[in-house]
Amino acid sequence: MKNRRSRSFKKELIYSFLTIGLSSIILLGFFQFFQLSSLIEGNQDSQTKVTEFLEDNIEGYMEQHGRIIETMSASIAPLLENNQTEAIEEKLRDIKLNYPGFVNLYVGDKDGKSLVFFPASYTDGATREHLDFSDRSYYKELLETNEQVISPVFRGRGGTDTLLVAIVSPIFSSEGKMQGYILGAIDLNALEKYVSTRISGEASYAVLLDQDNNVIVHPDVDTRTEMVNLTNSQIVQTITKQENRPMNSLTVKEDNSGKEFITYAKIQELGWTVWIANPSTLINKPLRSAANTVLWFIPITALFVILASFFLTNRLERTIRNLLDTIKSYTASYKTNHPVKLSDHIQGPQEMTDLLTHFNDMMSEIEENRVELMELNTQLEARVQERTANLEQRNSELQAVNQLITPVSSKMDLPHFIQLCLQNIKQSV
């Protein structure tokens, strides 16, 4: 198996810096996503609470207006029985004065015909009286239940032609029979202002529907002139499928708009539906901004880290390269027997310069020891040669002495033998 070539020290440092830098950006990005997700969840929970608050306020608003109508029905009963129309009109005036949310009020008889209007004239200046409202759905329901009725949205006639929601209470005679009714028509524009002041947010908006899914409040509907039914709306259909859950949230997409985060509530007493909507694009805008920021920062950080790595590693690599070149030169000097010129100019991190300095000192000491060792070796060789010569001379002398002390041969006379020994000794010397 072929070994993979190792990367250079500079590349290792650049990859290390790059890994640390990008990892930090990614970890910070995940941390920011987590924080923003928690913030979005908190905003959605807050939107749910605002929806609950709005539900309570709408229910309280209608309950307050319904209570005054019911109270006045009992107060007007003796006046209607005695046909005191001026006193009845005074009562209606007081209601209008204290509850400006009513666009108009009237008292009708048991046959559905109006007896007293207030204000008697409205937008066109004409006076309305004795109009027949027996065809209205609220009147028919009133006859069936003999209890207070809150009507669906309808287009007014008589006092105004704008869209209204009526609160109707029966007026009973002293004998306990219904002798008429009192009606207060809620101005949808006033109700819309009441609702809009209780929500906040850059793009948040509230929608309020009656029991027949007719628009009472909607930012895209002019309730003064348009009567819009949202039964076929995707939001309404989704909410209808979850009627067993009084409070919920969902994300839906209408045909002509983007996805929206909806928190809705059913106002059980009225049969109305209220929801607050926030575009999902706006909710997820911080997450998208964070993602874009991270995606932009990754290449910028990578470029910055690479440039910084080149700048920071050059000094370190230069010192290491100087040390490596010195080691190579020193190793080669053993083969060529040429002296090594040590580095006298060192730059780089303190540890590396210290290492190179100590290495230079070590090589200087080794070189000095090497020279001394070579001199000692030369001296030792000279001594060995001298000692060898001495040993050879001594050996010759010993041989001569040995011959001298050898028993004299019987064939050689003594004078001649002595002369021969002296001659050998002279040659040895």
Buried (B, 14 or more C-beta within 10 A) or exposed (E): EEEEEEEEBBEEBBEEBBEEBBEEBBEBBEEBBEEBBEEBEEBBEEBBEBBBBBBEBBBEBBEEBBEBBBEBBEBBBEBBBEEBBEBBBEBBEBBBEEBEBBBBBBBBBBEBBBBBBBBBEBEEEEEBEEBEBEEBEBBEBBBEEBEBBBBBBBEBEBBBBBBBBBBBBBBBBEEEEBBBBBBBBBBBBBBBEBBEEBBEBEEBBBBBBBBBBBBBBBEEBEBEEEEBBBEEBBBBEBBEEEEEEEEBBBEBEEEEEEBBBBBBBBBEEBEBBBBBBBBBEBBBBBBEEBBEBBEEBBEEBBEEBBEBBBEBBEBBBBBBEBBEEBEEBBEEBEEEEEEBEBBEEBEBEEEBBEBBEEBBEEBEEEBEEBEEEEEEEEEEEEEEEEEEEEEEEEEBEEEBBEEBEEEEEEEEEEEEBEEEBEEBBEEBE
